[in-house]
C-alpha cells in the first residue's frame, strides 16, 4: 500500500490541510459554501466527523490499497495545521472498480496519531497494526464489513498468498487463508527490512552490528533458500520483491548510488549503478527513495517530489524516465498500475498544483485522476 511519508507530525497535519483545498474549491454539499480554512477547522474539531466531510476537507487520499478485483481502499487524513498537536480527523472509503463508493467511515483523532494504513487482499483489505505489536489489526471485506483476525504467538514460515504488513522491524505478515497475523519465521537476527513476494518468498536485509557486510537473505516457509552480500562499499536500503525480481538500493553514507537486483527468484544478481538513472542527482537521502517491483518483474524507482524511472523490461538493466502530471510526494505500484499522490510538505492552506491521486496503466505515458478518490 501507498501512504504519504511524514518526516514530522507537523507534515502529517500539513498533508490533510493541503489536500483539503482542491475539494473545497470545487465545492460540495458538505462544505456549505465555507471557505477552505473554516471548513477544514470545523471538520477536525468535530468529535463525530462525517466521512463525506472529512474526505471533502482532505480532498485527496493520503494512501491507497488495492484488492484483487480492483477495488480501492482510500485513506484520508486531516490534522492540525497551526501546531504539531491538536485535533485531527481520519476517514477511509472503499471504491469499486467502476469508481462507485461502496462504504466509508470517519473517526475523530489527534495530530499525535498516525494515519491508518491498509494492505490489499484478494477479497478485501487488512489494517496494518498502528504500533509495534499486532494490536489494532482487522480486515475489511469488499463491502466495508469489519472482520476479526487471529494473532499467532508462534512465528509462521511464509507461503504463497501471505501479505507483508510491516516491513521494518518488528516485521509482521498476514495469512488470508486463516486470517492470522504473525511474525515471519527464520528472519535473520539483524534483519531490518522485509519484502514478501507472490510466491511466498520472504526477502530480508540483514544488517549485522559487526563489520560484516549487509546481505540479502531469501526464505520460504522458514527455510533459507540463499543469501547475497551487498557489495563493498555499500549498505542496503529500501527493499522490494515481486514478479520474480528482488532489489535493494545501494547506499553510501547518506546517498543512494544504485541497485542490487536479483532476477529469476535469486538465481541471477547484478549491480545497476547507471542504467539511465542519474543516481547522483538524488538529493533527499535513502529514506526518500521510492522503489517498487511490478507484477511483471519490472522495477520503478524515483525520489519523493522528484523524478521517476521504469525499467525497459524485466531484466532491469536499463531504465527510462516517465513524466508525471504533478509533483508526486508519494508513489506506489499495484500490479502493473502506477499510482502517485500530489501533495505539499509544508503546513499551509494553499493549493498544491495538480493535487490529488493519479493512476497510469500504460507505463507512465498517460495519467488519469482516480474516479471516486475525492
Order of alpha helices (4+ residues) and beta strands (2+ residues): beta-alpha-alpha-alpha-beta-beta-beta-beta-beta-beta-beta-beta-beta-beta-beta-beta-beta-beta-beta-beta-beta-beta-beta-beta-beta-beta-beta-beta-beta-beta-beta-beta
